[in-house]
């Protein structure tokens, strides 16, 4: 049998892009949490499983930073 290909879920891909964007700009977790309007503890939960990140949280980040979703996804 052929081995099943692992796919990267959309929420994991978005979360990785958010973390990559954060690292490029050297933004501390406290600041990122405020952009997303969540607590720092929630960021650690997203590391375990990003499936709970909502479009609302991503939209908060995009609004505060002036980015478009396409800008974030093409990093």
Residue pairs with C-beta under 8 A, 6 or more apart in sequence:
8 16
9 50
9 51
11 50
11 51
11 53
12 50
12 51
13 73
14 50
14 53
14 58
14 72
14 73
15 46
15 47
15 50
15 53
17 72
17 73
17 75
18 32
18 36
18 58
18 61
18 72
20 75
21 72
21 75
22 32
24 75
29 40
29 43
30 40
32 43
32 61
33 39
33 40
33 42
33 43
35 60
35 61
35 64
35 65
36 42
36 43
36 57
36 58
36 60
36 61
37 57
37 60
38 57
45 52
46 52
46 53
58 69
58 72
61 67
61 72
62 68
62 69
62 72
